[in-house]
Amino acid sequence: MKRSGMIHRLILALTLSAAALAGCEKPGALASAGGEIVMAPIGTLSVFQLAGRLGMTVDETSCASATLRNESNTVLIFPSPDAQVIVNAKPLAGGCEISSISGILFVPQNLEEQIRSQLREPTRRTIAPPDRRIAPDRRIGKLGRVVIDAGHGGQDGGARSVLRTHEKHINLAIARMVAQRLSARGAEVIMTRDSDTFIELNERAAISNRAGADLFVSVHADSSDNAAASGFTVYIPNSPSTAARKAGQAIERRMGLTGAASRGIRTAGFRVLLRTSAPAVLVETGFLSNRYEAAKLGDFGYQQRLADAIADGIVEFLSR
Ligand SMILES: [Zn+2]
């Protein structure tokens, strides 16, 4: 590293710790049946969404900075009031608003293209020779890598069914069935939890980011004060990528084929969706506050049909 580079980094590090000391954490979140919703400003991308679109990973992030990297590039992002984006040690022409909300940095959507135009071509990856010991159609993971996230767990029971079941148990039962079906069809599946344990929302997304997943699907069940509210909902993040939209559409269409009523595809700032770099979808399988749907969601046969549909949608998306 050149000396001037070292000094530059030192200054950045000092700016960073000063911002951290100033307590830059800005609240902007509320709880919901699908987990915490972050109030992302309209027309913005989280740094995780941005990284996913640029083929980069988020190396480090806090409310005071984010470092995005791939094998050929480094992007540093600092929030307003002194918003700055540095691509391979060269600052981008500034003038944009970068907000820090609930520990997540949000950048204007158009920053994606500005950064992309400054990136160096990634060095060509060495293509691994095919493993001849495994027949191609039996190769695990040929469909891609999927993270299945059973919502809630442990001390976080999620919504309470009118029939007194906790949402966490229903989510895990369906998530396990989805995972089994995907593995059987050649996808590599990672579950954020496979037992009744508590996992932080950020950690659920981090599991997906570390795995370099092709898709993240979170399974939840809804609840409402209105006992008549019913139907399933498929959520994708605010400012969704085309891939997230396609994954959401495939899952929603397949779930609709079970005969369950759809409330459509909606965008929302669920924390797990905004902190995931892969295309991310959150499924609310039905309302536990509705007596009829609560009974259905507790039924093994219905759980199987829903899991079949969700897995079919995921396979359709991965095979595109
Ligand atoms: Zn939930």
Boltz pocket constraint, residues with backbone or C-beta under 6 A from the ligand:
constraints:
  - pocket:
      binder: B
      contacts: [[A, 32], [A, 33], [A, 34], [A, 35], [A, 151], [A, 152], [A, 158], [A, 159], [A, 167], [A, 219], [A, 220], [A, 221]]
      max_distance: 6.0
